[in-house]
C-alpha cells in the first residue's frame, strides 16, 4: 500500500514540475494563460495535500486504542505471573508427592522461605505459612531429602523455624544398622560447616562413618523414620569424655528455600 502511494506521488510531482516549467515561459502579463495554468497546478496540489493528510489521519491509532493496548499488556502480564506462580506450586507438589505417598498419615503444607535473620547464628528462617494454615509450634519441617528442623514460633501467616544446626534442637534419633540411639542437637563448633551432632549415644556404640541417622519418634513430637543425615565422624566430648557423632544432614540447611511442614501424623505408627 505504501509503495503504491509513493508511485502516485512521484507521478504527480513530475506532472507538477512539467507544468511549472511551462509556466515559467509565460510572460508576467500573460493574464488568462497564467491564471489558467496556475489554477491548473495549484488546485490539484491542494487536493493531493488534503487527501494525504486525511490518509494519515485515518491510519494513525487513536489515543483510545493505545490505552486499550496498554490495558491488554497489563492483563497479559498478570496472566503470565499467575502462570509462573501455578507452575512453581505444581513443581513443589510433585517434589513432595513422594513423601505424602510414603506417609499417608501425614497432614502437610508446602512452604517457602521468605526471610533469614542476620542475627540467627544457626541458619533459622521464616516461612510463608502460619497458624491460619494449621501450623503449630513443634511441627516437623522437612524436604524430600530429609529433616530440616522444627517450628519454634507461629503467626497467622508465617512461622519461624529452627534448624538441626541449633543447640535449641533436641530430636530423638537412631541408627538402624546398629540400633544405637541418641539426641540430635546443634553445636556452635560445627554449625558453620552445616553439620550437627548426635549426642547421648552409648559409650559402647558401634557407629561407623557413613551410617544413616533417622528420627526415632521418641516422645511422639516428631514422626518416626524421617532421614536426618549420615555419620561424618565419631568423637569424644572434651568435658564429659562421652562419645558423640558429627552428623552431615542430607539437606543443605543453610540455603534451603522450600520445605514441607508436617502439621499432623499418626503418633501410634
N, C-alpha and C positions, 0 to 999 in steps of 0.2 A: 504493500500500500504506500509506504513512504517512498519507494523507488518510482512509482507512477506519478506521485505528486511532484517529485524533483524533475522528471522529464517534462511534465506540462509546464512547470515554472520556467524551465530553460527555454522552451519554445516561445513562451510569451515574452521573455526577456529579449530574445533575438528579434522578434517582431517589433518590439518597442524600440530597440536600438536602430533598426532599419528606418522606422518612421521618424525617429529623431534626426537621423542623418538627412532624410528628405526635407524635414522641417528646417534644418539649418541652412538650406539653399533658398528658402522662401524669403523674399525681401521683407524688411521690417514693416513696410507699408503695405504688405500683401493683402491685408484686410481679410476678406472672406476665406481665402485659401488657408491663411494661417490659423484663423479661428476654427476652421473645419478640422484641420489636421490636429490642432491642439486638443480639441474635444474628443477627436477620434482616439488619441493616445491616452489622455488623462482619465477619461471615463472608465475604460476597461481596467486600467491600473487600480483605480479606486475600488472597483467591484472585486478585483482579484485580492486586494488587501483585505477587504471586508470578509470575503469568503475564507481567506487564510486564517484570519482571527477567529472566525466562527468555528472553523475546523478544530483549532487548538482548544477552544473553549469547550467543545463537545467531548474531546478525548481526555482532557485533564481530569483527574479524580477529584471529586468534591471533598470538602472537609469532613462531611458526614461519613463518607466511605472510608477515609483514613482512620477516623475514630473507631469505626466498626472493625477494621483490620487490627487495630491495637487491642481492642477488647478480645478478639479472637485469639491473638497471640497470648494474652494473659491466660485465657481459658485453657489453651493447649499446654502452656507451661504448667498450670495447676494439674492437668491430667497426667502430664509426664512425671511430676513429683509424686502423685498418688501411685503411679505405676511402679516407680522405683521403691516406694515405701512398701507396697504389697509384695514386690519381688524379694526385698530383704526379709520380710516376715516369713515368706514361703521358704526361703533358704534356711532361716533359723528353725522353722518347723521340721524340715527334712533332716537337718543336722542333729536335732534332738529326738527324732522319731524313734531311733533305736533304743534310747533309754526308756521311753514310755512303753515301747513294745515289750522290753525285757522286764519291766517293773509295772505291771498292770495295776498294782495297788497304789501307785504314786498319783497324787494330785499335784500338778506342776503348772508354773507360768514361766514363759521366757522373759528375759530382761536384758537391758543393755546398760553398760557403764556410762554414766553421764558426768562423773566427776571424780577427781582424785585429789585429796588434800595434800599440800606440800608439807604439812606438819605430821602426816601419817608416816611413821618410820617403817611400817611393816606392810606397805602397799595395799592398805584397805581402800575401798572405793564406795561410791554411791550409785545405786541402780534406779532405773525409772519405774519401779514397781513399789507399791506400798500397801498399807492396810486395806485400802479400797479394793485391792486385787487379792485379798486373803493372805497377805504376807504377815508373818509374826516373828517376834524375837526367837532366836534359836533355830529358825528354819535352815535347812541344808541348802548350800549353794554349790553347784557343780557344773561341769561341762561334759561333753561326750568323752573327753579324755580322762576325767577323774574329778575328785573332790577339790573344791576351791576354798571354801570357808563356811561361814555361818552369818546369819543376820543378827546384828547386835543392837540395832535401833530402827524403828519404823516411823514413818509419817504417812499421811493419807495417800500421797502419790509417789513416794520414794522410800528407800531404805538404805542403811549403811551396813557394809559387810566387812568383817574381819577375816583375813585370810589365814591359811595354815602357817604362815610365817610369824604370826603374832604370838607373844607369850601369853596373851589372854585366851588363846585357843586351847581347849582340853577335850580331845576326842578319842574315845576308845578305839584301838586299832589292834590288828593281829596279822601275823604272817602265816599263811595257810600251810606252807611247806613244813614248818617246824612247830606250828601251834603256839609259838611264843606270842604273848600279848603285852600291850603297854598302852601308853597315852601319847598321842600326837600333840606336841606343843612347840611354839616357835622359840627361837633364841637369837639374840642380837648378834651373836658371834658368827652365825651362818646365814642370816636372813638376807643380807645384801647380795648373797650369791644365789638367792632364790631357793634356799634349802630350809628344811625344818627338821625336827628331832622326834624320835620315838624313845620315850623315857619310861622309867618304872618297869623295865624288862627284867626277866630273871637273871640272876648272876651266872647261872649255868645255861645260858641261852645257846641255841645252835644257829644263830643268824649268820648269813653269809652275804657278801656283796652281790647285789643283783636280785635278792629276794624281794617279793612283791608284798607291800603292805596294803590292807584293805580295812574298812571300818568294821568294827566288831559288833556294833549295835548295843554295846554296853550302856546301860542307863536309859535306853529307849528314846534318847533325844535325836540321834542320827540313824538313818536307815543302815541296815547291815549290808556288807559286801560291796560297798562303793570303793572303787580303786582310789588309792591315795598316791602311791609312788613306789620307788624301788630303793633298796638299801644302798647307800653310797659307801659307807664305811661304818665300822663299829669302834667306839672309843670309850674312855673312862672319864667320868666326871672328876675334875680336879679337887673338888671339895668333899664329895661323898665317897669317891672311889667306886661308885656304881657304874655299870656299863650303860651306854645309850647308843642308839643308831642314828646316824645322819641320813635323812630321807630326801631324795630328789623327787619332788612332785611330778606327776605326769603332765599336769597343766602348767604353762608359764604364767605364774600368778602375778608377776609384775606388769604384764601387758595384756592380760585377758580383757576382751571387750564385750563379749556376750555370754550369758550364763543361763542356767535353768535353776529355778527356785522350787524346791520340794515343799509344798505347803501342807501336805498330809501324806501319811503312809500307814500301812498295816504294821503296828508295833509287835504283833504276835508272830510274824513270819520268822 
